[in-house]
Amino acid sequence: MDPDIRTGIRKNTINDWKPAFGQGGAAQSHLENQGVAIGDIFLFFGWFRQVECIAGKFHYAKNAEDLHVIYGYMQIDKILKHQDIKKYYWHPHANFTGDCGDLNALYIPSRHLVINGTDTGLRGFGTLNYDKKRVLTVPGMLRTRWKVPFWFKQINISYHSEKSFKDGYFQSAARGQEFVISENPHLAKWVCNLIKD
């Protein structure tokens, strides 16, 4: 489980569990090169499709769309490397056997989500319930065609350029999981709105 941010899942098997998110290799190199640091916030999105339960079994709902949906978040409090990662023995990156050398890191969340110096009253990490405001995909389009606020055109998004903005949607990179967004005056409010129920 990575990001490992859902409380209660491992409660019966790991008494000293703590949330964490690991990155290694090219993904970690990209985050370092983009200057990702303590205080920054990860928004986790994934590929989802609506299901229905028929005769006790889950099936994809007929004509259900493939969607990119934001499902979790984490504000960085610590970035662990080398032997410091071993304390999180249950996390896959603690026993990472890939040829990544220094490019293996574990991100540890803050206790509280602090934005622009203000404690939001929320935890520094968590999973989010489904809500239309967290759906990135434009209805009726391919999952990689996103609806984003108009001011996104004014910010830098790694792996993207001005050509990513089309008529009516933002074309996200076909493959990728570490899109780093530069700071913008509207960004904090947008992130808070996504996270708050």
N, C-alpha and C positions, 0 to 999 in steps of 0.2 A: 504494500500500500504506500504509494508515493504520489502526491503528498499524503502524509499520514496525519490527518487533521480532524478525523471524526472521533470525538470522545465516546468512550463506552464500548467501542468495538473490541479492543484488546484488554479490557479491564480484568477479565478472568484469567488471562494467560500472562500478562505482563504487569506486575504490581507497580513498577516505577516508570510506567509509560509516560512519555511527554511528546507533544506534537513536533513534527519536523518535516522538512522537504529537502530532498537530495538532488543534486545536479552533478554531472560529470562530463568529461570530454569536451566536445565541441559546444554543447549547450552551456556548460559552465564557463568556457572560454568567452562565449558571446556575452554572458551576463557580466563578466569581469571587464571586458572591453567596452561595454556600454556604461560602466560605472555604477552598476547596481550595488547599493550599500545599505547599511543600517538605517532604518526609518522608512525605506521604500516598501511598497505594498505589491504583493503578487495577487493577481486575480486569476483564478484557475477556471478554464473553460474546457468543455469536452463535447463529444459527438453523442447526441441523444436522439431517441425516437420514441414516441408514445407507444405504450403497451396496453393490453387489456387481458383480463383473466377469463379464460374460457375453460370450463370443466376442471378448475383447479390448476391450470397451467397458463403461464404467461406467453402471449404471442404479440408480435407487432400488430398494432391497430391497422386496419385496412386503410390505405391511402395516407398513412401517417408520414409526415415530412421528416427528413433528416435535418437536425438542427444543431447549431453550435450554441451552447448555453453556459453562462457563468454559474458555477456551482460551489465555489469556495474562495477564501481569501486568507492572506497571511501578511502581517507586517513584520519586517525583519528586525530582530533584536540582537542576534548574534550570527556570525558566519563561522562555522567550525571547519577545520581542516586537519589532516594528519591524524595523530593519535587522539585528538580531542573528540573525533567522531566515534571512537570505540565505545564511549560511554552510552551511546544509543545503539547498543548491541542488537536490538530487534529490528533496526532499520536496515534496508538492503544496502545502503551506502556505507554502513559500518563494516561490512565484509566485502566491499567492492573489489572484485578481482580483475576489472578491466585495466587496460594499459593507459591509465589517465594520469599517473603521477600526482602532481599538485592540482590537477584539474578534477578533484573530487571534493565536493563541499556539502555541508549540511547546514541548512538555514533553520534557525530557531526563532519562533515568534515572540513578540512582545506580550506582556500580560494583558495590556489594554491597547486598544486602537487609538492612536493619537494622530490627529491631522491638523496641520498648521498650528501646532503647539497646544491644541485643545483635546482633552480626553473626551472621546465620544460616548463613553459609558459602555462600549462594546468590548468583547475580548479581542485580543490581537490576532486571532485566527478563528476559523470556523467554516462549516459547510452551510449552504444556503438552500432554502426550499425553492421549488420551481415557482417562477413568477414571470409573466410576460416581459417585464422590464429587464430581465436578465437574459432574454433570448437575443442573441446577436444576429441571427439569420433573418433576412428580409422575408416575410411571408410569401410563399409561392416560388422562391428562388432557391438556387443551390446553396448548401449550408455555408459555403465560403464567401457568400455575398452578404455583407453585414450592413445593418443600420446603425450608424453612429452619429453623435451630435455634429452639427455643421462646423463647430469650432475645431474638430479633429483635423481639418484641412490646414490648420495653423501650427500643428505640432509635428515633431519628427516621430515616426514609428519605424523601428528597425525592421529590415527586410522589405520595406515598402517605400514608395515614392509618391509624388503628386499624381502619377499615372494610375495609382491604386484607387483613386477616387473617380468613380464612373457616374453616369447619370442615374441617380436614385439609389446608389449603394457604394459601399467600400469593398473592394476586392481583396480579401485577406490572402496571404500567401498560401498556396495549396498545401504545403507541408511546413510545419514549424510549430514550436510550442513556447518559444521565448521571444515574444514581441515586446520590446522595451519602448515605453512611451515617455517622451520628454515632458518636463513640468509645464503646466499651463494654469492660469488663474481659475479656469472652470473645472479643472480636473478633480480637485478635492471634493467639491460638491457632488459631482457626478459619481465618484466612487462611494461616498457616504450614502447616496440615494440607492445605489445598487445593493449595498450591504444591509441597510436598515430595512426591516419588514414593514 
